[in-house]
Amino acid sequence: MESMKAKLTFYVTLIVAATLCICMLSMVAAFLLGLWAKQVDNGPIFALIGPAFQTIVGGFIGLLAGVKLSHDEEKPCKKE
């Protein structure tokens, strides 16, 4: 039987991963729309979206790593 903390960790990881996927898809769509729109200069689009893209990806990866590390924390270490 799974513990309540394990279920919560699973759901948080699932929600974070799904949100990351949605953000990544919307950012890629914005990149593609900006790339092929004739009336839009591509330079400012990439200058604005690039750092936001990196921040979102870094934040979510950090959150997933933190959830994984905190989940492994409760396991006792074997002493020899």
Secondary structure, DSSP 8 states (H G I E B T S, - for coil): ---HHHHHHHHHHHHHHHHHHHHHHHHHHHHHHHHH-TTS-HHHHHHHHHHHHHHHHHHHHHHHHHHHHHHHTTS-----
